[in-house]
Amino acid sequence: MFEHLPIGAVVFDLTTTVYAANIGFRAILAPEYRALVVSGVRLCDVLPLADEPELLAMLDEVTTTGDSSHRSGVRFACVSVPDSVWDLDLAPIA
């Protein structure tokens, strides 16, 4: 069921090691990363997080506070869909 969610979804731990990523998440990656098995790799190995300060801030917020974080209308330089905007939700799973 996770694989076929109508959204891009990725599950990762506090070190950003990916446990699972569905087809929707892999579709937004740059072409050279789409075919990779992303389970077991760090998020920064498939997304250039240094170029995405808003996502880094969200990751820091969630890992520091343990609370969820939401942003609407976020633009990413690193995704494969030019001029797109994204709604992001990061939530810790306990």
Secondary structure, DSSP 8 states (H G I E B T S, - for coil): -GGG-SS--EEE-TT-BEEEE-HHHHHHS-HHHHTS--TTSBGGGTS-GGG-HHHHHHHHHHHHH---EEEEEE--SSSSSTT--EEEEE----
